[in-house]
Amino acid sequence: MNTEQDAYRKEMEAKLEKVKADIRRLEAEVKEKNAQAQKGSQEQLQQLCERREQFKAKLEGLKTASGAAWQEAREGVAAAWRDLESAVRRAGTEFKRR
């Protein structure tokens, strides 16, 4: 793997760690809510965790890809990251409103 690819993978792995921390923070917030608010929040957290796993799987694909396949994998990682980041942001906003 070349230096650019390695740097990109490390950047995305760092973002994954940040999202994991954000999700843990949101889980802690959910535990403080009443039962009705918890139900909707827990479902949303489950969706976040699923998106996180999808992002993680795409990121793993970067490790073995090369050439044109690496570029395609990178585009998939970038799209999965945008989706995950947006979902975490929305969840944080919604949890504050509940």
mmCIF file of the C-alpha atoms, coordinates in Angstrom:
data_MODEL
# 
_entry.id   MODEL 
# 
loop_
_atom_site.group_PDB 
_atom_site.id 
_atom_site.type_symbol 
_atom_site.label_atom_id 
_atom_site.label_alt_id 
_atom_site.label_comp_id 
_atom_site.label_asym_id 
_atom_site.label_entity_id 
_atom_site.label_seq_id 
_atom_site.pdbx_PDB_ins_code 
_atom_site.Cartn_x 
_atom_site.Cartn_y 
_atom_site.Cartn_z 
_atom_site.occupancy 
_atom_site.B_iso_or_equiv 
_atom_site.pdbx_formal_charge 
_atom_site.auth_seq_id 
_atom_site.auth_comp_id 
_atom_site.auth_asym_id 
_atom_site.auth_atom_id 
_atom_site.pdbx_PDB_model_num 
ATOM 1  C CA . MET A 1 1  ? 0.000   0.000  0.000  1.00 0.00 ? 1  MET A CA 1 
ATOM 2  C CA . ASN A 1 2  ? 1.402   3.391  -0.889 1.00 0.00 ? 2  ASN A CA 1 
ATOM 3  C CA . THR A 1 3  ? 1.800   6.323  1.467  1.00 0.00 ? 3  THR A CA 1 
ATOM 4  C CA . GLU A 1 4  ? -1.288  8.178  0.235  1.00 0.00 ? 4  GLU A CA 1 
ATOM 5  C CA . GLN A 1 5  ? -3.462  5.104  0.676  1.00 0.00 ? 5  GLN A CA 1 
ATOM 6  C CA . ASP A 1 6  ? -2.054  4.431  4.121  1.00 0.00 ? 6  ASP A CA 1 
ATOM 7  C CA . ALA A 1 7  ? -2.604  8.045  5.181  1.00 0.00 ? 7  ALA A CA 1 
ATOM 8  C CA . TYR A 1 8  ? -6.199  7.973  3.961  1.00 0.00 ? 8  TYR A CA 1 
ATOM 9  C CA . ARG A 1 9  ? -6.908  4.688  5.738  1.00 0.00 ? 9  ARG A CA 1 
ATOM 10 C CA . LYS A 1 10 ? -5.442  6.069  8.983  1.00 0.00 ? 10 LYS A CA 1 
ATOM 11 C CA . GLU A 1 11 ? -7.502  9.248  8.633  1.00 0.00 ? 11 GLU A CA 1 
ATOM 12 C CA . MET A 1 12 ? -10.678 7.201  8.230  1.00 0.00 ? 12 MET A CA 1 
ATOM 13 C CA . GLU A 1 13 ? -9.745  4.930  11.146 1.00 0.00 ? 13 GLU A CA 1 
ATOM 14 C CA . ALA A 1 14 ? -9.338  8.043  13.340 1.00 0.00 ? 14 ALA A CA 1 
ATOM 15 C CA . LYS A 1 15 ? -12.770 9.244  12.232 1.00 0.00 ? 15 LYS A CA 1 
ATOM 16 C CA . LEU A 1 16 ? -14.196 5.822  13.091 1.00 0.00 ? 16 LEU A CA 1 
ATOM 17 C CA . GLU A 1 17 ? -12.770 6.096  16.611 1.00 0.00 ? 17 GLU A CA 1 
ATOM 18 C CA . LYS A 1 18 ? -14.344 9.551  17.014 1.00 0.00 ? 18 LYS A CA 1 
ATOM 19 C CA . VAL A 1 19 ? -17.718 8.217  15.890 1.00 0.00 ? 19 VAL A CA 1 
ATOM 20 C CA . LYS A 1 20 ? -17.435 5.339  18.348 1.00 0.00 ? 20 LYS A CA 1 
ATOM 21 C CA . ALA A 1 21 ? -16.902 7.884  21.128 1.00 0.00 ? 21 ALA A CA 1 
ATOM 22 C CA . ASP A 1 22 ? -19.845 9.979  19.896 1.00 0.00 ? 22 ASP A CA 1 
ATOM 23 C CA . ILE A 1 23 ? -22.110 6.920  19.887 1.00 0.00 ? 23 ILE A CA 1 
ATOM 24 C CA . ARG A 1 24 ? -21.000 5.989  23.429 1.00 0.00 ? 24 ARG A CA 1 
ATOM 25 C CA . ARG A 1 25 ? -21.854 9.551  24.536 1.00 0.00 ? 25 ARG A CA 1 
ATOM 26 C CA . LEU A 1 26 ? -25.284 9.294  22.906 1.00 0.00 ? 26 LEU A CA 1 
ATOM 27 C CA . GLU A 1 27 ? -25.863 5.918  24.578 1.00 0.00 ? 27 GLU A CA 1 
ATOM 28 C CA . ALA A 1 28 ? -25.128 7.527  27.942 1.00 0.00 ? 28 ALA A CA 1 
ATOM 29 C CA . GLU A 1 29 ? -27.615 10.303 27.175 1.00 0.00 ? 29 GLU A CA 1 
ATOM 30 C CA . VAL A 1 30 ? -30.288 7.742  26.286 1.00 0.00 ? 30 VAL A CA 1 
ATOM 31 C CA . LYS A 1 31 ? -29.886 6.007  29.634 1.00 0.00 ? 31 LYS A CA 1 
ATOM 32 C CA . GLU A 1 32 ? -30.867 9.264  31.357 1.00 0.00 ? 32 GLU A CA 1 
ATOM 33 C CA . LYS A 1 33 ? -34.152 9.622  29.449 1.00 0.00 ? 33 LYS A CA 1 
ATOM 34 C CA . ASN A 1 34 ? -37.618 8.380  30.357 1.00 0.00 ? 34 ASN A CA 1 
ATOM 35 C CA . ALA A 1 35 ? -38.899 5.076  28.963 1.00 0.00 ? 35 ALA A CA 1 
ATOM 36 C CA . GLN A 1 36 ? -40.833 6.605  26.041 1.00 0.00 ? 36 GLN A CA 1 
ATOM 37 C CA . ALA A 1 37 ? -37.884 8.700  24.863 1.00 0.00 ? 37 ALA A CA 1 
ATOM 38 C CA . GLN A 1 38 ? -35.535 5.778  25.397 1.00 0.00 ? 38 GLN A CA 1 
ATOM 39 C CA . LYS A 1 39 ? -37.442 3.523  23.008 1.00 0.00 ? 39 LYS A CA 1 
ATOM 40 C CA . GLY A 1 40 ? -37.088 5.813  20.002 1.00 0.00 ? 40 GLY A CA 1 
ATOM 41 C CA . SER A 1 41 ? -33.543 6.710  20.939 1.00 0.00 ? 41 SER A CA 1 
ATOM 42 C CA . GLN A 1 42 ? -32.500 3.087  21.294 1.00 0.00 ? 42 GLN A CA 1 
ATOM 43 C CA . GLU A 1 43 ? -33.833 2.291  17.834 1.00 0.00 ? 43 GLU A CA 1 
ATOM 44 C CA . GLN A 1 44 ? -31.889 5.220  16.425 1.00 0.00 ? 44 GLN A CA 1 
ATOM 45 C CA . LEU A 1 45 ? -28.749 4.095  18.263 1.00 0.00 ? 45 LEU A CA 1 
ATOM 46 C CA . GLN A 1 46 ? -29.149 0.636  16.749 1.00 0.00 ? 46 GLN A CA 1 
ATOM 47 C CA . GLN A 1 47 ? -29.266 2.187  13.290 1.00 0.00 ? 47 GLN A CA 1 
ATOM 48 C CA . LEU A 1 48 ? -26.143 4.215  14.078 1.00 0.00 ? 48 LEU A CA 1 
ATOM 49 C CA . CYS A 1 49 ? -24.315 1.081  15.157 1.00 0.00 ? 49 CYS A CA 1 
ATOM 50 C CA . GLU A 1 50 ? -25.346 -0.676 11.939 1.00 0.00 ? 50 GLU A CA 1 
ATOM 51 C CA . ARG A 1 51 ? -24.069 2.253  9.858  1.00 0.00 ? 51 ARG A CA 1 
ATOM 52 C CA . ARG A 1 52 ? -20.853 2.261  11.870 1.00 0.00 ? 52 ARG A CA 1 
ATOM 53 C CA . GLU A 1 53 ? -20.344 -1.425 11.075 1.00 0.00 ? 53 GLU A CA 1 
ATOM 54 C CA . GLN A 1 54 ? -21.030 -0.796 7.393  1.00 0.00 ? 54 GLN A CA 1 
ATOM 55 C CA . PHE A 1 55 ? -18.422 1.977  7.404  1.00 0.00 ? 55 PHE A CA 1 
ATOM 56 C CA . LYS A 1 56 ? -15.973 -0.275 9.228  1.00 0.00 ? 56 LYS A CA 1 
ATOM 57 C CA . ALA A 1 57 ? -16.464 -3.036 6.647  1.00 0.00 ? 57 ALA A CA 1 
ATOM 58 C CA . LYS A 1 58 ? -15.846 -0.613 3.779  1.00 0.00 ? 58 LYS A CA 1 
ATOM 59 C CA . LEU A 1 59 ? -12.737 0.639  5.562  1.00 0.00 ? 59 LEU A CA 1 
ATOM 60 C CA . GLU A 1 60 ? -11.451 -2.918 5.908  1.00 0.00 ? 60 GLU A CA 1 
ATOM 61 C CA . GLY A 1 61 ? -11.804 -3.281 2.149  1.00 0.00 ? 61 GLY A CA 1 
ATOM 62 C CA . LEU A 1 62 ? -9.186  -0.564 1.683  1.00 0.00 ? 62 LEU A CA 1 
ATOM 63 C CA . LYS A 1 63 ? -6.544  -2.785 3.231  1.00 0.00 ? 63 LYS A CA 1 
ATOM 64 C CA . THR A 1 64 ? -6.631  -5.328 0.432  1.00 0.00 ? 64 THR A CA 1 
ATOM 65 C CA . ALA A 1 65 ? -7.583  -3.136 -2.535 1.00 0.00 ? 65 ALA A CA 1 
ATOM 66 C CA . SER A 1 66 ? -5.091  -1.728 -5.005 1.00 0.00 ? 66 SER A CA 1 
ATOM 67 C CA . GLY A 1 67 ? -5.131  0.268  -8.226 1.00 0.00 ? 67 GLY A CA 1 
ATOM 68 C CA . ALA A 1 68 ? -8.576  1.014  -9.623 1.00 0.00 ? 68 ALA A CA 1 
ATOM 69 C CA . ALA A 1 69 ? -10.184 -1.196 -6.986 1.00 0.00 ? 69 ALA A CA 1 
ATOM 70 C CA . TRP A 1 70 ? -8.611  0.965  -4.281 1.00 0.00 ? 70 TRP A CA 1 
ATOM 71 C CA . GLN A 1 71 ? -10.110 4.096  -5.835 1.00 0.00 ? 71 GLN A CA 1 
ATOM 72 C CA . GLU A 1 72 ? -13.544 2.467  -5.917 1.00 0.00 ? 72 GLU A CA 1 
ATOM 73 C CA . ALA A 1 73 ? -13.122 1.311  -2.322 1.00 0.00 ? 73 ALA A CA 1 
ATOM 74 C CA . ARG A 1 74 ? -12.078 4.831  -1.312 1.00 0.00 ? 74 ARG A CA 1 
ATOM 75 C CA . GLU A 1 75 ? -15.219 6.272  -2.909 1.00 0.00 ? 75 GLU A CA 1 
ATOM 76 C CA . GLY A 1 76 ? -17.309 3.703  -1.029 1.00 0.00 ? 76 GLY A CA 1 
ATOM 77 C CA . VAL A 1 77 ? -15.588 4.598  2.239  1.00 0.00 ? 77 VAL A CA 1 
ATOM 78 C CA . ALA A 1 78 ? -16.150 8.311  1.626  1.00 0.00 ? 78 ALA A CA 1 
ATOM 79 C CA . ALA A 1 79 ? -19.861 7.761  0.904  1.00 0.00 ? 79 ALA A CA 1 
ATOM 80 C CA . ALA A 1 80 ? -20.285 5.524  3.958  1.00 0.00 ? 80 ALA A CA 1 
ATOM 81 C CA . TRP A 1 81 ? -18.506 8.137  6.074  1.00 0.00 ? 81 TRP A CA 1 
ATOM 82 C CA . ARG A 1 82 ? -20.803 10.945 4.880  1.00 0.00 ? 82 ARG A CA 1 
ATOM 83 C CA . ASP A 1 83 ? -23.829 8.788  5.685  1.00 0.00 ? 83 ASP A CA 1 
ATOM 84 C CA . LEU A 1 84 ? -22.541 7.857  9.133  1.00 0.00 ? 84 LEU A CA 1 
ATOM 85 C CA . GLU A 1 85 ? -21.420 11.366 10.046 1.00 0.00 ? 85 GLU A CA 1 
ATOM 86 C CA . SER A 1 86 ? -24.771 12.815 8.998  1.00 0.00 ? 86 SER A CA 1 
ATOM 87 C CA . ALA A 1 87 ? -26.688 10.178 10.968 1.00 0.00 ? 87 ALA A CA 1 
ATOM 88 C CA . VAL A 1 88 ? -24.642 10.839 14.119 1.00 0.00 ? 88 VAL A CA 1 
ATOM 89 C CA . ARG A 1 89 ? -25.224 14.577 13.789 1.00 0.00 ? 89 ARG A CA 1 
ATOM 90 C CA . ARG A 1 90 ? -28.978 14.092 13.307 1.00 0.00 ? 90 ARG A CA 1 
ATOM 91 C CA . ALA A 1 91 ? -29.174 11.717 16.259 1.00 0.00 ? 91 ALA A CA 1 
ATOM 92 C CA . GLY A 1 92 ? -27.359 14.175 18.521 1.00 0.00 ? 92 GLY A CA 1 
ATOM 93 C CA . THR A 1 93 ? -29.791 16.935 17.568 1.00 0.00 ? 93 THR A CA 1 
ATOM 94 C CA . GLU A 1 94 ? -32.830 14.714 18.019 1.00 0.00 ? 94 GLU A CA 1 
ATOM 95 C CA . PHE A 1 95 ? -31.664 13.368 21.357 1.00 0.00 ? 95 PHE A CA 1 
ATOM 96 C CA . LYS A 1 96 ? -31.322 16.905 22.687 1.00 0.00 ? 96 LYS A CA 1 
ATOM 97 C CA . ARG A 1 97 ? -34.927 17.656 21.674 1.00 0.00 ? 97 ARG A CA 1 
ATOM 98 C CA . ARG A 1 98 ? -36.364 14.595 23.450 1.00 0.00 ? 98 ARG A CA 1 
# 
